[in-house]
């Protein structure tokens, strides 16, 4: 049985061309709107203030809008000003998320009382200031009182894909860096939540579009 032949003279090239133009314009309009929405959300995120809310148990949660950049913009605008971040990013084949946050752990007063008082009256006060901690203290025959203790830290989190070699399989990895050398992470758990495909992203729809397109061309 011979395969059906397509009569090129019967193809309405003008209709196909018009459909192609319409599809191209719709795609272009969608991309422009999407880019404009991303740019607007990025500006809003960069200018947004940190907000907080409390859980039922009273714990405080910090929240902020997320900025969206291309990998090129990330390297030009952010990583170019931070050599350590640049070094981390260069270890990834595909960067997905970069998070940076600054913390200050504060203790108002810590009292260390002696069980038995020292048999002499004295009092000494002093303060210590370093890059990674600062505190003031008062010592006397009853014990030591530490106050205004501050431990600063700056944290960088990079999530993305790494390869052991150029054509190797990709592995989703999170890298975390603490500026404060006295901070050592003990546990990390990074979870990727996979998004379920929409109906218009399924292979069945693609096959259907191909069949309809073939019918239009052969008519």
Order of alpha helices (4+ residues) and beta strands (2+ residues): alpha-beta-beta-alpha-beta-beta-beta-beta-beta-alpha
